[in-house]
Amino acid sequence: MSKIKSFAALVVTGIMAISLFTGCAPKEEEKDTIRLNEVVHSIFYAPQYVALEKGFFAEEGLEVVLSVGQGADKSMTALLSESADIALLGIEAGIYVTNEGKEGHIKPFAQLTQRAGNFIVSRQEEPNFKWENLKGKSIIGGRPGGMPELILEHAIKSNGLVIGEDVEIINNIAFSSTSGAFVGGVGDYTAEFEPVASTLEEQGNGYVVASLGEASGFLPYTVYMTTDTYAKENPELVQKFTNAIYKGQKWVNEHSAQEVAEVCLPYFKESSIELLTKVVERYKAQETWKENPVFDKEGFELIQNIMQDGGELDRRVDFDTLIDNSFAKKAMETVR
């Protein structure tokens, strides 16, 4: 209800009289709140921050309250415990939950990124890096079973190396501590998301030598999920949210790396505009962000191939059983 309507009827006449001289104050419309949990805070999710900063959520009548899970398992827990309405995380988390007997409980409804967003950082400059350079070396990876770790393992094995024999993966370090461990002397390489990878480079602590996104191909790396219950009870809110994300995707696709960096800078105040621009250029060059939120079946099958290859998937999930493309397709029909 508008704040103006909360005034007593007795003073309405006075307000109307005053407005003849001062003009009517604009009504502040109440917005529906959506609690969004993002798996980590990264420029990797640039279209989301653009949607926030450019007011695309507000245009849809939404107020987004953002929290950070620091891990797909924690973001999924937030969603299942109803402490978040929507979560941004890896699609693998939805596949795991479905295979645990909760088929139909989780509903991925919009895809944000279509490539892995992490990069291999070396202690040495390697302008002609080849994956065989990892032979006899160690690399800091991610949480076992998580998509960053699975993508890393897939890239290593696809290039003829045997994990545990040719290369050691260190995956007992918390996600938020991997870069610090690397700077402290752990590992010959580390796999890092942006802006951490470029920050290490900027500080002279490492060199970005390879993209795991390019190594793995196009797949639904980071997606928006909600519960089936929330979607059924709040279809209009899920649709408005999807519309705003699509607006963000379109804006990022249509603007330069520097323009995107300038819009996202308030969410990464510890970074410089120069660093963020470099990061966005790197992500744009490898087509990291989808141009629309619709899931592609081919990428979904690829990600399950990678999960099976990593020994983390006993049973595949049917695309149409898990994915709900209806909100994304409607957004493409209505958003101009």
Secondary structure, DSSP 8 states (H G I E B T S, - for coil): --GGGGS-GGGHHHHHHHHHHH---------EEEEEEESS--GGGHHHHHHHHTTHHHHTTEEEEEEE-SSHHHHHHHHHTTS-SEEEEEHHHHHHHHHTT-TTTEEEEEEEESS--EEEEESS--TT--GGGGTTEEEE---TTSHHHHHHHHHHHHTT--BTTTEEEE--S-GGGHHHHHHTT--SEEEEETTHHHHHHHTTS-EEEEEHHHHH-S---EEEEEEHHHHHH-HHHHHHHHHHHHHHHHHHHHS-HHHHHHHHGGG-TTS-HHHHHHHHHHHHHTT-B-SSS---HHHHHHHHHHHHHTT--SS---HHHH---HHHHHHHHH--
